[in-house]
Every structure is written in structure tokens, then in C-alpha cells.
Amino acid sequence: MSRYFAPGNAAEAAELLRTTPGARVVAGGTDLVVAARGGKHPLPEVLVALHRVPELARVRETEAGIILGALTTHTWVERSGLVRSRWSALADAAAMIGSPATRSTGTIGGNLMNASPAMDLGSPLLVLDATVELRRTGGTRALTVAELLAGPGRTTAAPDELLSSVRIPAPVPGTGSAYIRLEHRRAMEIAIVGAAAALRFDSRGEIVAARLALTAAAPVCLRVPAAEAGLLGRRLDAEALAAAGRAAVAAVRPISDVRASADYRRAMTAVVVARALTLAARRAAAGSSVPGPDHPPTATGSVQ
Ligand SMILES: Cc1cc2nc3c(=O)[nH]c(=O)nc-3n(C[C@H](O)[C@H](O)[C@H](O)COP(=O)(O)OP(=O)(O)OC[C@H]3O[C@@H](n4cnc5c(N)ncnc54)[C@H](O)[C@@H]3O)c2cc1C
């Protein structure tokens, strides 16, 4: 039988994690509770629920970018006109998660801290240079997303640390970003493999900034520095796309599982990379109005 706490602020939540052996945070519960019900893991002995902590649900836009509280839901991200226009890859990914019910319950903090290699927000946050704030009694620290993710189901956060927020810097004007995933069906499914890209071009149409990251292709979502370096100074033509695909395939370490074989994942990596780079380039040229894979052209979103 689990013990259950619902603290009213983040300091109290952090103190419960510090002082109560076996305590684990529950946010939306769409990973933790669903996995327990499915018999994957028992429920933790002590649950520290965050839903009564308003400061963790706060979204702040600053000149430097945006700070999303850990409890920001996928629905909020998906519908935010601000996120869709400035950090399009993240909005693309949020719109693909699970079902409307999953998206309105699941949180950005839970997606990151669950640390699934197939998490949809990981690669977009990597290409957008996001950092997370971890809070414990007595202090906070900031980590890049790459520093946070340690392996399947593992992060570098200590058991008494709470993920309090995700900070995403303002993109340099002219940057376009996108996230593409391969899936067996549109809803209630996770990625077979996915790719996020962010690109910026100079006035001659040559790439001056490139970021590329992969989902469900290795033990953690990961950037592909060799592909990024190879894109700089060139146009995004067929040869550039093929070279980026080859560099990405060389970087992956996929597994075979119920969704796909490792060989299929490897082959499809080049496909999602080309599609993500192409969509990012179109957005860099034409703006975020270029719809994402799950965004019908007429859909509009607004900051709530
Ligand atoms: C039907 C279904 C479909 C899904 N589809 C997708 C999908 O397409 N793509 C995808 O990426 N995911 C998918 N998921 C997984 C899940 O919905 C997301 O990962 C979601 O973002 C998890 O957030 P949560 O708030 O529900 O996390 P929880 O289940 O509450 O927590 C998950 C883990 O993170 C820890 N945690 C949560 N918040 C914090 C915090 N602030 N600080 C420290 N630790 C914390 C918990 O202790 C737990 O270990 C799906 C789940 C379901 C049930």
C-alpha cells in the first residue's frame, strides 16, 4: 500500500523527497501509474503528487526565451501559438503524444524524467538548446537535456531532486525547426524512430546553424554533431540530405523490439532525418505557418 502526499508548494515537495525514503514524484501519472497498472513496476512506496503546486505549472516568457514549469501539459504546448511560432519542433512533438486525454494529463517534466528513449519531447528540446532546472532542499542546478538523460528510464537527477522547469532560449530570427516521427498509427502510439532539426540560412541560402537529434534510435535521445557539422556552409540539396542521413545512421544504436527491428530503425533514420531537415528549412524560409505533420493548415493556437 503506497503512502500519498500532495504538498502545496515546491519547497515542501522537495523536502518530502529528501526526508521520506522511497518517495517518488507523480505528475500526470501517465507513465508512472499506467506502468504500475500494467504490471511493469510496482507503485512506489511513497507518492509525492505535484498537482497542487501552482508554481510548477507556471509559464514565463522572457526576452531570453520561455520557461515552462514542469507541470506544463502537452496540450498547452501543442496549442500555444507562441511555442508553435518560435519553437515549432516542440509543438510538433507535443501534438503527436498519445491521445487528447494523454496530452491534457501528461507533463513536460514527466516526459523528460521518465527518460524513455522514445520520448517525443527529448529531441526537440535538444535541438532547441533547452536546459532543465532541478530543485532540492537548499538549492537548484541547471543541466542541459543531454546532461539529464543517462539511459533508458534513467536520469542524472538525484532521488531528492525535483525537475522544476524547462528553459528554452529564444531562437535566432530566421531559425526554422521541426520534429518528424515514424509510427505505426496516428494516435496512442510511440515513435519507431524520430528526428528533430533546427536550421538557419544566410542570404545566399547556405546553412549557418544546424541542429539534429534522434528519438528511439539509441539508449537516449541524442544529437548528431557529425551531421550538423556536415551541413554547415552548404545548401540543403539532395546530397546534403543524404550526407546528413548517413551521418545519423552511423550514430544510432537502435534496438529490436515489438515495434521494429534494429535494421528497420537504422534504415528509417535517414528518412526521418531528411523529412525533419526539409520541414525545418521550409519553416526557416517561410515561417512557422508551414504546418507540422499533425497540424492541419487551418489549425490555430493561442497562448493560454
Ligand atoms: C496511452 C499513452 C500514450 C502515450 N504516448 C506517448 C507518446 O506518443 N510519446 C511520448 O513521448 N510519451 C507517450 N506516453 C507517455 C507519457 O504520457 C508521457 O511521457 C508524459 O509526458 C509523462 O508525464 P506525466 O506527467 O504523466 O509523468 P508521470 O507518469 O507522473 O511521471 C513519469 C516519471 O517522471 C517522474 N516525474 C514526473 N514529474 C517529475 C518532476 N517534476 N520531477 C521529478 N520527477 C518527475 C515520476 O516520478 C516518474 O518516474 C504515453 C502514455 C500513455 C499512457
Ligand as a Chemical Component Dictionary entry (heavy atoms), coordinates in Angstrom:
data_LIG
# 
_chem_comp.id                   LIG 
_chem_comp.type                 NON-POLYMER 
_chem_comp.pdbx_formal_charge   0 
_chem_comp.three_letter_code    LIG 
# 
loop_
_chem_comp_atom.comp_id 
_chem_comp_atom.atom_id 
_chem_comp_atom.alt_atom_id 
_chem_comp_atom.type_symbol 
_chem_comp_atom.charge 
_chem_comp_atom.model_Cartn_x 
_chem_comp_atom.model_Cartn_y 
_chem_comp_atom.model_Cartn_z 
_chem_comp_atom.pdbx_ordinal 
LIG C1  C1  C 0 -1.763 5.883  -23.856 1  
LIG C2  C2  C 0 -0.440 6.561  -23.722 2  
LIG C3  C3  C 0 0.181  7.064  -24.854 3  
LIG C4  C4  C 0 1.418  7.696  -24.744 4  
LIG N1  N1  N 0 2.004  8.190  -25.871 5  
LIG C5  C5  C 0 3.195  8.825  -25.780 6  
LIG C6  C6  C 0 3.805  9.359  -26.943 7  
LIG O1  O1  O 0 3.271  9.288  -28.053 8  
LIG N2  N2  N 0 5.006  9.982  -26.796 9  
LIG C7  C7  C 0 5.618  10.113 -25.577 10 
LIG O2  O2  O 0 6.695  10.698 -25.504 11 
LIG N3  N3  N 0 5.049  9.615  -24.455 12 
LIG C8  C8  C 0 3.866  8.976  -24.529 13 
LIG N4  N4  N 0 3.277  8.464  -23.400 14 
LIG C9  C9  C 0 3.989  8.576  -22.127 15 
LIG C10 C10 C 0 3.557  9.739  -21.204 16 
LIG O3  O3  O 0 2.263  10.178 -21.461 17 
LIG C11 C11 C 0 4.496  10.947 -21.290 18 
LIG O4  O4  O 0 5.831  10.554 -21.096 19 
LIG C12 C12 C 0 4.126  12.013 -20.248 20 
LIG O5  O5  O 0 4.732  13.215 -20.602 21 
LIG C13 C13 C 0 4.542  11.655 -18.826 22 
LIG O6  O6  O 0 4.199  12.748 -17.985 23 
LIG P1  P1  P 0 3.429  12.525 -16.615 24 
LIG O7  O7  O 0 3.246  13.866 -16.020 25 
LIG O8  O8  O 0 2.208  11.717 -16.814 26 
LIG O9  O9  O 0 4.527  11.689 -15.825 27 
LIG P2  P2  P 0 4.335  10.715 -14.558 28 
LIG O10 O10 O 0 3.775  9.417  -15.009 29 
LIG O11 O11 O 0 3.646  11.410 -13.448 30 
LIG O12 O12 O 0 5.871  10.524 -14.157 31 
LIG C14 C14 C 0 6.779  9.888  -15.025 32 
LIG C15 C15 C 0 8.135  9.764  -14.320 33 
LIG O13 O13 O 0 8.720  11.046 -14.133 34 
LIG C16 C16 C 0 8.875  11.345 -12.734 35 
LIG N5  N5  N 0 8.489  12.753 -12.614 36 
LIG C17 C17 C 0 7.373  13.338 -13.118 37 
LIG N6  N6  N 0 7.421  14.666 -12.923 38 
LIG C18 C18 C 0 8.582  14.918 -12.269 39 
LIG C19 C19 C 0 9.204  16.112 -11.782 40 
LIG N7  N7  N 0 8.658  17.323 -11.959 41 
LIG N8  N8  N 0 10.387 15.998 -11.142 42 
LIG C20 C20 C 0 10.961 14.784 -10.954 43 
LIG N9  N9  N 0 10.437 13.627 -11.416 44 
LIG C21 C21 C 0 9.261  13.697 -12.059 45 
LIG C22 C22 C 0 7.982  10.369 -11.993 46 
LIG O14 O14 O 0 8.483  10.085 -10.698 47 
LIG C23 C23 C 0 8.049  9.159  -12.920 48 
LIG O15 O15 O 0 9.241  8.457  -12.695 49 
LIG C24 C24 C 0 2.044  7.823  -23.482 50 
LIG C25 C25 C 0 1.397  7.318  -22.341 51 
LIG C26 C26 C 0 0.175  6.702  -22.459 52 
LIG C27 C27 C 0 -0.497 6.179  -21.228 53 
# 
loop_
_chem_comp_bond.comp_id 
_chem_comp_bond.atom_id_1 
_chem_comp_bond.atom_id_2 
_chem_comp_bond.value_order 
_chem_comp_bond.pdbx_ordinal 
LIG C1  C2  SING 1  
LIG C2  C3  SING 2  
LIG C2  C26 DOUB 3  
LIG C3  C4  DOUB 4  
LIG C4  N1  SING 5  
LIG C4  C24 SING 6  
LIG N1  C5  DOUB 7  
LIG C5  C6  SING 8  
LIG C5  C8  SING 9  
LIG C6  O1  DOUB 10 
LIG C6  N2  SING 11 
LIG N2  C7  SING 12 
LIG C7  O2  DOUB 13 
LIG C7  N3  SING 14 
LIG N3  C8  DOUB 15 
LIG C8  N4  SING 16 
LIG N4  C9  SING 17 
LIG N4  C24 SING 18 
LIG C9  C10 SING 19 
LIG C10 O3  SING 20 
LIG C10 C11 SING 21 
LIG C11 O4  SING 22 
LIG C11 C12 SING 23 
LIG C12 O5  SING 24 
LIG C12 C13 SING 25 
LIG C13 O6  SING 26 
LIG O6  P1  SING 27 
LIG P1  O7  DOUB 28 
LIG P1  O8  SING 29 
LIG P1  O9  SING 30 
LIG O9  P2  SING 31 
LIG P2  O10 DOUB 32 
LIG P2  O11 SING 33 
LIG P2  O12 SING 34 
LIG O12 C14 SING 35 
LIG C14 C15 SING 36 
LIG C15 O13 SING 37 
LIG C15 C23 SING 38 
LIG O13 C16 SING 39 
LIG C16 N5  SING 40 
LIG C16 C22 SING 41 
LIG N5  C17 SING 42 
LIG N5  C21 SING 43 
LIG C17 N6  DOUB 44 
LIG N6  C18 SING 45 
LIG C18 C19 SING 46 
LIG C18 C21 DOUB 47 
LIG C19 N7  SING 48 
LIG C19 N8  DOUB 49 
LIG N8  C20 SING 50 
LIG C20 N9  DOUB 51 
LIG N9  C21 SING 52 
LIG C22 O14 SING 53 
LIG C22 C23 SING 54 
LIG C23 O15 SING 55 
LIG C24 C25 DOUB 56 
LIG C25 C26 SING 57 
LIG C26 C27 SING 58 
# 
